[in-house]
Amino acid sequence: MTAPDRQFERFAWALRLSPLLVAIILAALWVAGAPSPIPDLRLSAPRVARPGTTIGIRAWQVDEDGEGYTVIVAPAVTVELRNAAGMTLAKTELAKSLVQGREGQLQIPEGLDEVLSLVALAEIDGGTVSVERSLYVRESIESRLPKGRAVNAFQVYELGPIRLSGSRDEATVIDPRVEEGACVPGLRCWLLVWVGDAEGVVRLRPLAGVRVESGAAPSSNGFVRFPLVVAGSEGRVDVEALDAGGAVIAAREVRLPVVPGGILARASADDGRTRVEWEQLGGPRPVLVDVFQGRRWTNAFSLAPDDPYLPSLGPGVWRVQVRSDLFSDNTAGASYLVVADPDGPGRARQAADAVLTEAARAGLDPLAVAIIEGALSEARVEDLLRALFAVPSFDAVSIGPGLSARIGVDETLEREQELRSWLAAAAILLIGLMVSMVLLRIELLAQARARQLLEHLGDEVPPARQAASSGRGLWAFVLLVFVLMAVLALSKRWF
């Protein structure tokens, strides 16, 4: 055996084991990319807060049951407020919700003006799982929680122009508003019409998809209320102002705001407590209740139909938002509650000021301006409050799906897996290059020996050109196979 033969014999074992080695690398890469067993604990809380106030907090765990279906679990959760040094400034234990997960509120200490951390801690499967997010605490900071509902153009509140009859006064007011902020098909809602100083009768005439329970009613201190039910996905009515003889003075078409499958909510003060009433298709069930002041989320509760009371919220204008579960922001019902400030100007003025605060977004409300100017001193306060908060409550404040404990972990695992994929691809390509070089060397030596043998036999006549041997170029084919295996290692679909 010649020296080259002995040399190649030493590489024979590597050539035979190279496919097995590649298979081991790919198997190890696949196992390393398996999903992490870290529980999916989620935390929903505001991003901004003011010192000396409370923030609403919800936490839950997304898990799977024995059949592989997604379920919501409520492990015991503690939420801590920490500063940049890791010191705990405030702490709360979340209570079990009547619907899903855990809920509660955290008191922000006075005198803070910095970026803090909210940390939710839970003991799950014998280990501690945590979720952390930033909380910006400033005295003058405002929330940027998004508002809006996913409805089509035929379900949005829209007012048509006022149509006057003959030479009627152009200052005629017909301003219809849905008290609950939106109508839900199949449930009764109330249309409140502000007619200004005009006295007379207002008639409601259905145009499409609306069942009116009362066709005409006299105005009282500038307001008229109508109960109605939307029967389809779109509702339109015509509001007509009549004179003493029943003739139409002015009319206006309104497209009612419609939220299919939503909840209608109403909040009121009752003996120092807040009473929340809600209607939903299929009958009343326990609901989640989130309380906002302005656009700042301050409290998180859950209520049952047999005990629909919240603790006293204190003086101010409060938005109460009701939803059936953690993931139904779009169908939430909204209502406003005004608790009089003993040193304030009164509930109507408090409400008007709160509505005008939103003027930059929604435009000036003529009713709020009239209240501030003192033009509606004889109107009932309850009618004013219903009308002021009818239109703004159509928008639902979105709280979001919550921050998951797996987000940072998944991102880290993805980066680590990508690095492993590149290392595996490089190793496979290196093995392929080594095997291909050996095969190429064997092919070149075989060709050289063939020429030497022909020269030794004295064959001076050049042989006829033959077709390429099936063994030629084997090294290139093997290299191509290893390149394909390296590309497979980089595939995120499989690894």
NORRA-V674950 format. One record per pair of residues at least 12 apart in sequence whose C-alpha atoms are under 10 Angstrom apart, sorted by the first residue. I is the first residue (numbers start at 1). J is the second residue. Records with the same first field share a line. If there is no record, write none. Layout:
I->J ; J
//
This chain:
4->441 ; 442 ; 445
5->442 ; 445
8->438 ; 439 ; 441 ; 442
11->434 ; 435 ; 438
12->435 ; 438
14->431 ; 434 ; 435
15->431 ; 432 ; 434 ; 435 ; 436 ; 438 ; 439
16->435
18->428 ; 431 ; 432 ; 434 ; 435 ; 482
19->428 ; 431 ; 432 ; 482
21->427 ; 428 ; 431
22->424 ; 425 ; 427 ; 428 ; 429 ; 431 ; 432 ; 482 ; 485 ; 486
23->428 ; 485
25->421 ; 423 ; 424 ; 425 ; 427 ; 428 ; 489
26->421 ; 424 ; 425 ; 428 ; 485 ; 486 ; 488 ; 489 ; 494 ; 495
27->489 ; 495
28->420 ; 424 ; 495
29->417 ; 418 ; 420 ; 421 ; 423 ; 424 ; 489 ; 490 ; 494 ; 495
30->417 ; 421 ; 489 ; 494 ; 495
31->495
32->413 ; 416 ; 417 ; 420 ; 421 ; 495
33->413 ; 414 ; 416 ; 417 ; 418 ; 420 ; 421 ; 492 ; 494 ; 495
34->413 ; 417 ; 495
35->410 ; 413
36->406 ; 409 ; 410 ; 413
37->406
38->124 ; 125 ; 127 ; 128 ; 129 ; 405 ; 406 ; 409 ; 410
39->61 ; 62 ; 63 ; 124 ; 125 ; 127 ; 128 ; 129 ; 130 ; 404 ; 405 ; 406
40->60 ; 61 ; 62 ; 63 ; 73 ; 124 ; 129 ; 130 ; 131 ; 403 ; 404 ; 405 ; 406 ; 407
41->59 ; 60 ; 61 ; 62 ; 63 ; 72 ; 73 ; 74 ; 75 ; 77 ; 120 ; 121 ; 122 ; 124 ; 129 ; 130 ; 131 ; 402 ; 403 ; 404 ; 405 ; 406
42->58 ; 59 ; 60 ; 61 ; 62 ; 101 ; 120 ; 130 ; 131 ; 132 ; 401 ; 402 ; 403 ; 404 ; 405 ; 406 ; 407
43->57 ; 58 ; 59 ; 60 ; 61 ; 77 ; 79 ; 102 ; 103 ; 118 ; 119 ; 120 ; 121 ; 130 ; 131 ; 132 ; 133 ; 401 ; 402 ; 403 ; 404 ; 405
44->56 ; 57 ; 58 ; 59 ; 60 ; 103 ; 120 ; 131 ; 133 ; 326 ; 399 ; 400 ; 401 ; 402 ; 403 ; 404
45->57 ; 58 ; 59 ; 105 ; 106 ; 118 ; 133 ; 134 ; 135 ; 297 ; 298 ; 300 ; 399 ; 400 ; 402 ; 403
46->118 ; 133 ; 134 ; 135 ; 136 ; 143 ; 144 ; 145 ; 296 ; 297 ; 298 ; 399
47->115 ; 116 ; 117 ; 118 ; 133 ; 134 ; 135 ; 136 ; 137 ; 142 ; 143 ; 144 ; 145 ; 296 ; 297
48->115 ; 116 ; 134 ; 135 ; 136 ; 137 ; 138 ; 141 ; 142 ; 143 ; 144 ; 145 ; 296 ; 297
49->108 ; 113 ; 135 ; 136 ; 137 ; 138 ; 139 ; 140 ; 141 ; 142 ; 143 ; 296 ; 297 ; 298
50->108 ; 109 ; 110 ; 111 ; 112 ; 113 ; 136 ; 137 ; 138 ; 139 ; 140 ; 141 ; 142 ; 143 ; 296
51->107 ; 108 ; 109 ; 110 ; 111 ; 112 ; 113 ; 137 ; 138 ; 139 ; 140
52->107 ; 108 ; 109 ; 110 ; 111 ; 112 ; 137 ; 139
53->105 ; 106 ; 107 ; 108 ; 109 ; 110 ; 298
54->104 ; 105 ; 106 ; 107 ; 108 ; 109 ; 296 ; 297 ; 298 ; 299
55->104 ; 105 ; 106 ; 107 ; 108 ; 291 ; 292 ; 296 ; 297 ; 298 ; 299 ; 300
56->103 ; 104 ; 105 ; 106 ; 107 ; 290 ; 291 ; 292 ; 296 ; 297 ; 298 ; 299 ; 300 ; 301
57->79 ; 92 ; 94 ; 102 ; 103 ; 104 ; 105 ; 106 ; 120 ; 290 ; 297 ; 298 ; 299 ; 300 ; 301
58->77 ; 79 ; 94 ; 95 ; 96 ; 97 ; 100 ; 101 ; 102 ; 103 ; 104 ; 105 ; 120 ; 290 ; 299 ; 300 ; 301 ; 326 ; 399 ; 402
59->73 ; 74 ; 75 ; 76 ; 77 ; 78 ; 79 ; 94 ; 95 ; 96 ; 97 ; 100 ; 101 ; 102 ; 103 ; 104 ; 120 ; 121 ; 122 ; 131 ; 326 ; 402 ; 403 ; 404
60->72 ; 73 ; 74 ; 75 ; 76 ; 77 ; 96 ; 97 ; 100 ; 101 ; 102 ; 103 ; 122 ; 326 ; 402 ; 404
61->73 ; 74 ; 75 ; 100 ; 101 ; 102 ; 122 ; 124 ; 404 ; 405
62->74 ; 101 ; 404
71->100
72->99 ; 100 ; 101 ; 326
73->100 ; 101 ; 102
74->94 ; 95 ; 96 ; 97 ; 100 ; 101 ; 102 ; 103 ; 122
75->94 ; 95 ; 96 ; 101 ; 102 ; 121 ; 122 ; 123 ; 124
76->93 ; 94 ; 95 ; 96 ; 101 ; 102 ; 121 ; 122 ; 123 ; 124
77->92 ; 93 ; 94 ; 95 ; 96 ; 101 ; 102 ; 103 ; 119 ; 120 ; 121 ; 122 ; 123 ; 124 ; 129 ; 130
78->91 ; 92 ; 93 ; 94 ; 95 ; 102 ; 119 ; 120 ; 121 ; 122 ; 123 ; 130
79->91 ; 92 ; 93 ; 94 ; 104 ; 105 ; 106 ; 118 ; 119 ; 120 ; 121 ; 122 ; 130 ; 131 ; 132
80->92 ; 93 ; 106 ; 117 ; 118 ; 119 ; 120 ; 121 ; 132
81->106 ; 107 ; 108 ; 109 ; 116 ; 117 ; 118 ; 119 ; 120 ; 132 ; 133 ; 134 ; 135
82->115 ; 116 ; 117 ; 118 ; 119 ; 132 ; 134 ; 135
83->112 ; 114 ; 115 ; 116 ; 117 ; 118 ; 134 ; 135
84->114 ; 115 ; 116 ; 117
85->116
86->116 ; 117
88->116 ; 117 ; 118 ; 119
89->107 ; 108 ; 109 ; 116 ; 117
90->106 ; 107 ; 108 ; 109 ; 118
91->105 ; 106 ; 107 ; 108 ; 118 ; 119 ; 120
92->104 ; 105 ; 106 ; 107 ; 120
93->105 ; 106 ; 120 ; 121
94->106 ; 120 ; 300
95->301 ; 302
96->301 ; 302
97->286 ; 287 ; 288 ; 300 ; 301 ; 302 ; 303
98->285 ; 286 ; 287 ; 288 ; 301 ; 302 ; 303 ; 304
99->285 ; 286 ; 287 ; 288 ; 301 ; 302 ; 303 ; 304 ; 324 ; 325 ; 326
100->286 ; 287 ; 288 ; 302 ; 324 ; 325 ; 326
101->325 ; 326
102->300 ; 301 ; 302
103->288 ; 289 ; 290 ; 299 ; 300 ; 301 ; 302
104->298 ; 299 ; 300 ; 301 ; 302
105->297 ; 298 ; 299 ; 300 ; 301
106->118 ; 298 ; 299 ; 300
107->298
108->137
109->137
110->139
111->137 ; 138 ; 139
112->136 ; 137 ; 138 ; 139
113->136 ; 137 ; 138 ; 139
114->135 ; 136 ; 137 ; 138
115->134 ; 135 ; 136 ; 137 ; 138
116->133 ; 134 ; 135 ; 136 ; 137
117->132 ; 133 ; 134 ; 135 ; 136
118->131 ; 132 ; 133 ; 134 ; 135
119->131 ; 132 ; 133 ; 134
120->132 ; 133 ; 405
129->405 ; 406
130->404 ; 405 ; 406
131->403 ; 404 ; 405 ; 406 ; 407 ; 408
132->403 ; 404 ; 405 ; 408
133->403 ; 404
141->296
142->294 ; 295 ; 296
143->294 ; 295 ; 296 ; 297
144->295 ; 296 ; 397
145->295 ; 296 ; 297 ; 397 ; 398 ; 399 ; 400
146->295 ; 395 ; 396 ; 397 ; 398 ; 399 ; 400
147->295 ; 329 ; 330 ; 394 ; 395 ; 396 ; 397 ; 398 ; 399
148->329 ; 330 ; 394 ; 395 ; 396 ; 397 ; 398
149->259 ; 329 ; 330 ; 331 ; 332 ; 394 ; 395 ; 396 ; 397 ; 398
150->259 ; 329 ; 330 ; 331 ; 395
151->233 ; 257 ; 258 ; 259 ; 260 ; 330
152->233 ; 234 ; 258 ; 259
153->234 ; 255 ; 257
154->233 ; 234 ; 235 ; 236 ; 255 ; 256 ; 257 ; 258
155->182 ; 183 ; 233 ; 234 ; 235 ; 236 ; 255 ; 256 ; 257 ; 258 ; 259 ; 260
156->182 ; 234 ; 235 ; 255 ; 256 ; 257 ; 258 ; 259 ; 394
157->177 ; 178 ; 181 ; 182 ; 235 ; 236 ; 254 ; 255 ; 256 ; 257 ; 258 ; 391 ; 394
158->236 ; 253 ; 254 ; 255 ; 256 ; 257
159->174 ; 175 ; 176 ; 177 ; 236 ; 252 ; 253 ; 254 ; 255 ; 256
160->238 ; 251 ; 252 ; 253 ; 254 ; 255
161->174 ; 251 ; 252 ; 253 ; 254
162->174 ; 175 ; 239 ; 240 ; 250 ; 251 ; 252 ; 253
163->240 ; 248 ; 249 ; 250 ; 251 ; 252 ; 253
164->240 ; 241 ; 248 ; 249 ; 250 ; 251 ; 252
165->247 ; 248 ; 249 ; 250 ; 251
166->248 ; 249 ; 250
167->249
168->249 ; 250
169->249 ; 250
170->250
171->196
172->195 ; 196 ; 197 ; 198 ; 241 ; 249 ; 250 ; 251
173->193 ; 194 ; 195 ; 196 ; 197 ; 198 ; 222 ; 241 ; 250 ; 251 ; 252
174->193 ; 194 ; 195 ; 196 ; 198 ; 202 ; 222 ; 223 ; 239 ; 240 ; 241 ; 250 ; 251 ; 252 ; 253
175->192 ; 193 ; 194 ; 195 ; 196 ; 223 ; 239 ; 252 ; 254 ; 366 ; 367 ; 387
176->191 ; 192 ; 193 ; 194 ; 195 ; 223 ; 224 ; 225 ; 238 ; 239 ; 252 ; 253 ; 254 ; 255 ; 256 ; 387 ; 390 ; 391
177->190 ; 191 ; 192 ; 193 ; 194 ; 225 ; 254 ; 256 ; 257 ; 386 ; 387 ; 388 ; 389 ; 390 ; 391
178->190 ; 191 ; 192 ; 193 ; 225 ; 226 ; 227 ; 256 ; 257 ; 386 ; 387 ; 389 ; 390 ; 391 ; 393 ; 394
179->191 ; 192 ; 193 ; 225 ; 264 ; 265 ; 266 ; 335 ; 383 ; 385 ; 386 ; 387 ; 388 ; 389 ; 390 ; 391 ; 393 ; 394
180->192 ; 257 ; 263 ; 264 ; 265 ; 266 ; 333 ; 334 ; 335 ; 336 ; 386 ; 387 ; 389 ; 390 ; 391 ; 392 ; 393 ; 394
181->256 ; 257 ; 258 ; 259 ; 264 ; 265 ; 333 ; 334 ; 335 ; 386 ; 387 ; 389 ; 390 ; 391 ; 392 ; 393 ; 394 ; 395 ; 396
182->256 ; 257 ; 258 ; 259 ; 260 ; 262 ; 263 ; 264 ; 265 ; 333 ; 334 ; 390 ; 391 ; 392 ; 393 ; 394 ; 395
183->228 ; 229 ; 230 ; 233 ; 234 ; 235 ; 256 ; 257 ; 258 ; 259 ; 260 ; 261 ; 262 ; 263 ; 264 ; 333 ; 394
184->229 ; 230 ; 231 ; 232 ; 233 ; 257 ; 258 ; 259 ; 260 ; 261 ; 262 ; 263 ; 264 ; 279 ; 280 ; 281 ; 331 ; 333
185->209 ; 210 ; 229 ; 230 ; 231 ; 232 ; 233 ; 234 ; 235 ; 258 ; 259 ; 260 ; 261 ; 262 ; 281
186->210 ; 211 ; 228 ; 229 ; 230 ; 231 ; 232 ; 260 ; 261 ; 280 ; 281
187->228 ; 229 ; 230 ; 231 ; 261 ; 262 ; 263 ; 264 ; 279 ; 280 ; 281
188->211 ; 212 ; 213 ; 227 ; 228 ; 229 ; 230 ; 264 ; 279
189->226 ; 227 ; 228 ; 229 ; 230 ; 264
190->225 ; 226 ; 227 ; 228 ; 229 ; 386 ; 390
191->204 ; 224 ; 225 ; 226 ; 227 ; 228 ; 256 ; 386 ; 387 ; 390
192->223 ; 224 ; 225 ; 226 ; 227 ; 383 ; 384 ; 386 ; 387 ; 390
193->219 ; 222 ; 223 ; 224 ; 225 ; 226 ; 239 ; 383 ; 387
194->219 ; 220 ; 221 ; 222 ; 223 ; 224 ; 225 ; 367 ; 383 ; 384 ; 387
195->219 ; 220 ; 221 ; 222 ; 223 ; 224 ; 241
196->219 ; 221 ; 222 ; 223 ; 367 ; 370 ; 375 ; 376
197->219 ; 220 ; 221 ; 222 ; 223 ; 375 ; 376
198->219 ; 220 ; 221 ; 222 ; 223 ; 241 ; 243
199->218 ; 219 ; 220 ; 221 ; 222 ; 223 ; 241 ; 242 ; 243 ; 244
200->217 ; 218 ; 219 ; 220 ; 222 ; 224 ; 241 ; 242 ; 243 ; 244 ; 245 ; 246
201->216 ; 217 ; 218 ; 219 ; 220 ; 224 ; 240 ; 241 ; 242 ; 243 ; 244 ; 245 ; 246 ; 247 ; 248
202->215 ; 216 ; 217 ; 218 ; 219 ; 223 ; 224 ; 225 ; 226 ; 239 ; 240 ; 241 ; 242 ; 243 ; 246 ; 248 ; 249 ; 250 ; 251
203->215 ; 216 ; 217 ; 218 ; 224 ; 226 ; 238 ; 239 ; 240 ; 241 ; 242 ; 246 ; 248 ; 251
204->216 ; 217 ; 226 ; 228 ; 237 ; 238 ; 239 ; 240 ; 241 ; 251 ; 252 ; 253
205->236 ; 237 ; 238 ; 239 ; 240 ; 253
206->228 ; 235 ; 236 ; 237 ; 238 ; 239 ; 253
207->235 ; 236 ; 237 ; 238 ; 253 ; 254 ; 255
208->230 ; 231 ; 232 ; 233 ; 234 ; 235 ; 236 ; 237 ; 238 ; 255
209->229 ; 230 ; 231 ; 232 ; 233 ; 234 ; 235 ; 236 ; 237 ; 256
210->228 ; 229 ; 230 ; 231 ; 232 ; 233 ; 234 ; 235 ; 236 ; 237 ; 256
211->227 ; 228 ; 229 ; 230 ; 231 ; 235 ; 237
212->226 ; 227 ; 228 ; 229 ; 230 ; 237
213->226 ; 227 ; 228 ; 229
214->226 ; 227 ; 228
215->227 ; 228 ; 239
216->239 ; 240 ; 241 ; 242
218->241 ; 242
219->241
220->378 ; 379 ; 380 ; 383
221->376 ; 377 ; 378 ; 379 ; 380 ; 383
222->376 ; 378 ; 379 ; 380 ; 383 ; 384
223->379 ; 380 ; 383 ; 384 ; 387
224->383
225->383
230->256 ; 257 ; 258 ; 260
232->258 ; 260
233->257 ; 258 ; 259 ; 260
234->255 ; 256 ; 257 ; 258 ; 259 ; 260
235->254 ; 255 ; 256 ; 257 ; 258
236->253 ; 254 ; 255 ; 256 ; 257
237->252 ; 253 ; 254 ; 255 ; 256
238->251 ; 252 ; 253 ; 254 ; 255
239->251 ; 252 ; 253 ; 254
240->252 ; 253
257->391 ; 394
258->394
259->330 ; 331 ; 332 ; 333 ; 394
260->330 ; 331
261->280 ; 281 ; 330 ; 331 ; 332
262->279 ; 280 ; 281 ; 322 ; 323 ; 324 ; 328 ; 329 ; 330 ; 331 ; 332 ; 333
263->278 ; 279 ; 280 ; 281 ; 284 ; 287 ; 321 ; 322 ; 323 ; 324 ; 331 ; 332 ; 333 ; 334
264->277 ; 278 ; 279 ; 280 ; 281 ; 321 ; 322 ; 323 ; 331 ; 332 ; 333 ; 334 ; 335
265->277 ; 278 ; 279 ; 280 ; 320 ; 321 ; 322 ; 323 ; 332 ; 333 ; 334 ; 335 ; 336
266->278 ; 279 ; 320 ; 321 ; 322 ; 333 ; 334 ; 335 ; 336 ; 337
267->308 ; 309 ; 310 ; 318 ; 319 ; 320 ; 321 ; 334 ; 335 ; 336 ; 337 ; 338
268->309 ; 335 ; 336 ; 337 ; 338 ; 339
269->309 ; 310 ; 312 ; 313 ; 337 ; 338 ; 339
270->309 ; 310 ; 312
271->312
272->310 ; 311 ; 312 ; 313 ; 314 ; 339
273->309 ; 310 ; 311 ; 312 ; 313 ; 314
274->308 ; 309 ; 310 ; 311 ; 312 ; 313 ; 314 ; 320 ; 337 ; 339
275->307 ; 308 ; 309 ; 310 ; 311 ; 312 ; 337
276->289 ; 303 ; 304 ; 305 ; 307 ; 308 ; 309 ; 310 ; 320 ; 321 ; 322 ; 335 ; 337
277->303 ; 305 ; 308 ; 309 ; 322 ; 335
278->305 ; 308 ; 322 ; 323 ; 333 ; 334 ; 335
279->305 ; 333
280->323 ; 324 ; 333
283->305
284->304 ; 305 ; 306 ; 324
285->303 ; 304 ; 305 ; 306 ; 324
286->302 ; 303 ; 304 ; 305 ; 306 ; 307 ; 308 ; 323 ; 324 ; 325
287->301 ; 302 ; 303 ; 304 ; 305 ; 308 ; 322 ; 323 ; 324 ; 325 ; 326 ; 332
288->300 ; 301 ; 302 ; 303 ; 304 ; 321 ; 322 ; 323 ; 324 ; 325 ; 326 ; 332
289->301 ; 302 ; 303 ; 310 ; 320 ; 321 ; 322 ; 323 ; 324 ; 325 ; 332 ; 333 ; 334
290->302 ; 319 ; 320 ; 321 ; 322 ; 323 ; 334 ; 397 ; 399
291->313 ; 318 ; 319 ; 320 ; 321 ; 322 ; 334 ; 335 ; 336
292->317 ; 318 ; 319 ; 320 ; 321 ; 336 ; 397
293->313 ; 316 ; 317 ; 318 ; 319 ; 320 ; 336 ; 354
294->316 ; 317 ; 318 ; 319 ; 354 ; 355 ; 357 ; 358
295->318 ; 319 ; 397
296->318 ; 319 ; 397
297->319 ; 320 ; 397 ; 399
298->313 ; 318
299->313 ; 320
300->321
301->322
302->322 ; 323 ; 324
303->322
312->339
313->337 ; 338 ; 339
314->338 ; 339 ; 340 ; 341
315->337 ; 338 ; 339 ; 340 ; 341 ; 342 ; 343 ; 344 ; 347 ; 350
316->337 ; 338 ; 339 ; 340 ; 341 ; 344 ; 347 ; 350 ; 351 ; 354
317->336 ; 337 ; 338 ; 339 ; 340 ; 341 ; 347 ; 350 ; 351 ; 353 ; 354 ; 355
318->335 ; 336 ; 337 ; 338 ; 339 ; 351 ; 354
319->334 ; 335 ; 336 ; 337 ; 338 ; 389 ; 393 ; 397
320->333 ; 334 ; 335 ; 336 ; 337 ; 393
321->333 ; 334 ; 335 ; 336 ; 393 ; 396 ; 397
322->334 ; 335 ; 396
326->399 ; 400 ; 401 ; 402
327->398 ; 399 ; 400 ; 401 ; 402
328->398 ; 399 ; 400 ; 401
329->396 ; 397 ; 398 ; 399 ; 400 ; 401
330->395 ; 396 ; 397 ; 398
331->396
332->394 ; 395 ; 396 ; 397 ; 398
333->393 ; 394 ; 395 ; 396
334->389 ; 390 ; 392 ; 393 ; 394 ; 395 ; 396 ; 397
335->386 ; 389 ; 390 ; 392 ; 393 ; 394
336->351 ; 385 ; 386 ; 388 ; 389 ; 390 ; 392 ; 393
337->351 ; 385 ; 386 ; 389
338->350 ; 351 ; 385
339->351
346->381
347->381 ; 382 ; 384 ; 385
348->368 ; 371 ; 372 ; 376 ; 377 ; 380 ; 381 ; 382 ; 383 ; 384 ; 385 ; 388
349->368 ; 369 ; 371 ; 372 ; 373 ; 374 ; 381 ; 384 ; 385
350->368 ; 372 ; 385
351->368 ; 371 ; 384 ; 385 ; 388 ; 389
352->365 ; 366 ; 367 ; 368 ; 369 ; 370 ; 371 ; 372 ; 384 ; 385 ; 388 ; 389
353->368 ; 369 ; 371 ; 372
354->368 ; 388 ; 389
355->367 ; 368 ; 369 ; 388 ; 389 ; 392
356->368 ; 369 ; 388
358->392
362->391 ; 392
365->388 ; 391
366->388
367->384 ; 387 ; 388
368->384 ; 385 ; 387 ; 388
371->384 ; 388
414->492
417->490 ; 492 ; 495
418->489 ; 490 ; 491 ; 492 ; 495
419->490
420->489 ; 490 ; 495
421->486 ; 487 ; 488 ; 489 ; 490 ; 491 ; 492 ; 495
422->486 ; 487 ; 489 ; 490
423->486 ; 489 ; 490
424->485 ; 486 ; 487 ; 488 ; 489 ; 490
425->482 ; 483 ; 484 ; 485 ; 486 ; 487 ; 488 ; 489 ; 490
426->483 ; 486 ; 487 ; 489
427->486
428->482 ; 483 ; 484 ; 485 ; 486 ; 487 ; 489
429->479 ; 480 ; 481 ; 482 ; 483 ; 484 ; 485 ; 486 ; 487
430->479 ; 482 ; 483 ; 486
431->479 ; 482
432->475 ; 476 ; 478 ; 479 ; 480 ; 481 ; 482 ; 483 ; 485 ; 486
433->475 ; 476 ; 478 ; 479 ; 480 ; 482 ; 483
434->479
435->475 ; 478 ; 479 ; 482
436->473 ; 474 ; 475 ; 476 ; 477 ; 478 ; 479 ; 480 ; 482
437->475 ; 476 ; 479
438->475
439->471 ; 472 ; 473 ; 474 ; 475 ; 476 ; 478 ; 479
440->472 ; 473 ; 474 ; 475 ; 476
441->475
442->475
443->471 ; 472 ; 473 ; 474 ; 475
444->472
447->472
//
